[in-house]
Amino acid sequence: MTEFLPLRGLKYNLQKFDSLDELICPPFDLISPELKQALERKNQHNAVWLEGTAQVNDHGNNKYIDSRNTFNKWLDDAVIIRDETPLYYLINYNYDLHGNNSSVAGIIGMLRVEDPSTNNIIGHENTYLPIVEDRIQLLKTTGVQFSPILAAFKDSSHSVKNIITRTLQHPPKSQVHITATDFIDIWEISNDEDIKTIKETLGNSKVFIADGHHRYEAALGIQNSDTSTFESQHIMAALIDINDPGLQILPYHRIIENVSAEFTEAMHARLSDLCINSSEINIQKMSKQEILTLISKTTRQTHTICTVAPNRDNLHIFNIDIKEPPESWGLLAQSDAWVLQSQVIDPSMEECGQYEIRYTHDLADALDSSGVLGIFLGSFPKNSFEQVALSKTNMPPKSTFFYPKIPTGLVFHPIYLGT
């Protein structure tokens, strides 16, 4: 049985700040060293001072001690204050994606960490041990979870949805602007009946980890250690109904630099062998926006992969809708990222030599990179994601980009203070 409880969170003291706008930052794995420096310059109390980056060798153990000392000073200075009672935080994220306005609602609370064998909390990605150890060390040193993982659940009874709908009718407790078009409204849910309903509904639902596999494994490591407390047996999580249309699974596109013509030909040949049809469109006279629109429209088709070779002359389109995949592929046949990696890129590199792959969810970024082979994928359907996750089959890295990302700084979860 899944346990999702209200938490007694720590938050920025808004009596000291005009808003949260300059205080939040992305999740740690999206923070480059350059972005970290920019956020630090933006505000001396930005959450990046606590969260850090995914650079595991960044300043050794000093970065964990620095985070702890910074956090403790902010506590002493009442920059951060603690809620008096446990509660849920309802967030409604309004965002613009490719010119389309959307919103998605989620509830932040604390999710009991469970061993994967219970099959209640289900991941879908392999993790990188140094990053897990980095997050464990940050947890042990600071005693605080600074950012929520993002997870999805099924609200078949619509019980949680009804609470969300009713709560959204009231003015939010606070608001934070992410960009000129994107913002998050925040409410607090403290009503006993609503808390009971949320706990009971989530207790009967499986939870799918969308973002935060490394942080989840770090919390599991803390739970199994001798420093475990009741709070540390839980991880702060933002739970979203998987059927909420505002929760999107976007693709990661691939950029391969300095490729040979031999590699491009080998890869195209393997894609051709897999697909039921293929075509080429000359893009030399198209504007960048026209090409972006064309790729975006084309990859909306099920199991369609597009490539643009370094010479930027044609858009190659491959429909790899495999009706009867080999039995050994299993449910991974539904993942274009897996098919591309295992059946196309890996064997092509074995034949022609190794190349470094760069991943980006930004279509424009992939197209802007000159002299590279760009590989563009479509979104992974939610029902396919759910089936693959339930089969306990991990997908390759950078298979899914869940959107939108929940920023760090909305609320912090202390697992033990005074460390």
Beta strands, then each sheet from edge to edge (+ up, - down):
strand 1: 4-5
strand 2: 10-12
strand 3: 80-82
strand 4: 88-97
strand 5: 100-112
strand 6: 121-122
strand 7: 144-145
strand 8: 149-153
strand 9: 174-177
strand 10: 183-189
strand 11: 207-211
strand 12: 234-241
strand 13: 248-250
strand 14: 253-257
strand 15: 277-282
strand 16: 304-308
strand 17: 314-319
strand 18: 357-360
strand 19: 372-376
strand 20: 401-403
strand 21: 413-414
sheet 1: 1+ 5- 4+ 10- 9+
sheet 2: 1+ 5- 12+ 8+ 11- 6-
sheet 3: 2+ 3-
sheet 4: 7+ 21-
sheet 5: 13+ 20-
sheet 6: 15+ 17- 16+ 19- 14+ 18-
end
